[in-house]
Amino acid sequence: MKLFTTTSNLIEQMVAWRRDFHQYPETGWTEFRTASIIAHELSILGFQVQVGKEVVSEERMGVPSDDELAVYYENAKSNGGYLEYMEKMVGGYTGVVGTIKGRKAGPTIAYRFDMDALDILENDELTHLPKQFDFRSKYAGKMHACGHDAHSAIGLGLAKVLANNVDQIEGTIKIIFQPAEEGVRGAKSMVAAGVVDDVDYFLSMHVGINVPLGTVIAGADGFLATTKIDAKFTGKAAHAGAEPEKGKNALLAAASAILGLHTITQHSDGASRINVGTCISGDGRNIVPAHASLKLETRGENNSVHTYVHEQALSILEGASKMYGTELSYEIVGEAKTCASSEELVDLVGLTAKGIDGVEEVLLRSKFAGGSEDATYMMDKVQRQGGLATYAIFGTTLAAGHHHEKFDIDEAVFPIILNTWLETIGRIYEYQRK
């Protein structure tokens, strides 16, 4: 059902937004420039704009230090960020929500787009399209290597069409721009701030994920529940030759924990994962190590399996610490749930996608085992309050895989996503009236 008309240069504008965001990549909780530009554009379009602590709870995970945040704030300030909005984001509260209300009664529909980049040095070869066309990252060691620059641009394109067709809106449409998806940190804080409390239909998406251009997956399932943990063991230093008995070896505690963590018994209710990615310890070969730190993650095929693995992991960390007389401290720096897309909304998105120019194949469901995605927090909240939610995948040709230095997308996917999301609104209105 086609309700909305688009302007001839809109896709060109979306490409320009995407390439601008690509040049100034900002990692989780530091998206000051990206978020403030989005807020500014939404305001011009007539949206009610909420930013900062209005849409991000103070209960956050994996927030950079104040010194780091200050550096990124100044970078944004020097590169086109809008202070009017940045000032409300001080401390890393970089979420944005734009709301537009129609002139007719109807449901509340929400779209979610993530904004953050990754700590990756972007490829500098001329064969790399962003280098060739002069939109490669200007921030050394930071890169949009997962497509969130495209997601942000798509969100703004959607907003522009809605603002130009407000008479066609029934009820309310919210566009949620989420910080800190990488490391699964941002969604939980936005849910805690209440951004989806009034939502009846929730739609989220990702580009690529090894799905070819022209293929749409209306409901992606199989995201693993996960917790990211930073653990620290604090012991006591001593001379390793003269007085080893006076030391408390934090490295041995960490090593014992690593071995124990990787022997957690599997669960009969589903698959589980655990990985210790880093271990840092020691000051010298003749010093009993007083400090050791681990970065690890747990995952589970469903929430109950993940709870089991997570609790076992904490028990092993505590046991290893006690065994060597050290003190243990840990911080949860990221978290996500599992959540299945709602069948009714999957059907609506799938039916819509079949009629969109450029779409060659529509899959109603596909299981993406192995990865995690924190949009599941928003999906779960909407479903628990009686609403419908889905997570779609829009295929596009990739220059390299996600999180790779040569990652780039085919922007030909933009009209497919924009038109699918716009026409899904009409399908929802029809479904609502039944």
Secondary structure, DSSP 8 states (H G I E B T S, - for coil): -------TTHHHHHHHHHHHHHHS---TT--HHHHHHHHHHHHHTT-EEEEGGGTS-S--SS---HHHHHHHHHHHHHTT--HHHHGGGTTT---EEEEEE-SEEEEEEEEEEE---BS------TTSHHHHTT-S-SSTT-B--SSHHHHHHHHHHHHHHHHHTGGG-EEEEEEEEES-TTTT-HHHHHHHTTTTTT-SEEEEEEE-TT--TTEEEEEEE---EEEEEEEEEE-B--BTTT-GGG-B-HHHHHHHHHHHHTT---BTTB-EEEEEEEEEE-S-TTB---EEEEEEEEEESSHHHHHHHHHHHHHHHHHHHHHTT-EEEEEEEEEE------HHHHHHHHHHHTTSTT--EEEEEEE-TT---THHHHHHHHHHTT-EEEEEEE---BSS-TTSTT--B-GGGHHHHHHHHHHHHHHHHHHHH-
